[in-house]
Amino acid sequence: MVFEDRSIIERKEYNKELYTKIFNITKKPKKILDFGCGLNPLYFPYKDIYYIATDINKNILKKVKKHFKKSNIKGEVFYLDIKDFNEIKKLNKVDVVFIFKVLDLLKKDKLTTLGIIKNLKTKFVVVSFPTKTVYGKRMNYPKRKWFDNILNKLKYKYEIIRFFNEIFYIIRK
């Protein structure tokens, strides 16, 4: 089973509750951008939000594009490396950006993470981190102190939503 599939299966039981909580804070957006979308768009519960899905896995992008067409979802699907600040700067403004379980993959590269968050043209960024290892064990430090420090340095306010296997930061820029 690929990592993206596991994330979706884990999130399935609280998916609707998650987006309800996010949109209670951010207000329901008209346009979202999902960095490292994986298969998230296949299980997104709203059909009336313009969905921009990006990933570096072209096979996943093909599945998402096919799903958008089949389900009549308005949006875009394209390749984007989240570490490419020049490409991030070219993106149009959106209401909310999702970055689910991606920033840990940057191996705590604080400058890259700071650059990504800072360069996004949006009012809200929702970042998630796993609270369990790939083997299902609880992590010793599920809250990311290094990430808190970045947000504090940028003087961004944030709220946290916790589920049994994932922690979500809802950041107001």
Protein Blocks (a to p, Z undefined) as FASTA:
>chain_A
ZZklmmmmmmmmmmmmmmmmmmmmnopafbdcdehkljmlmmccbfkbccddddfblklm
mmmmmmmmmnopacddddddfklmklmmmpccdfbdcdehklmmnoopaklmmmmmmmpc
cfbdcddddfbdfkopacfblbafklmmmmmmnopacdddddfkbccddddZZ
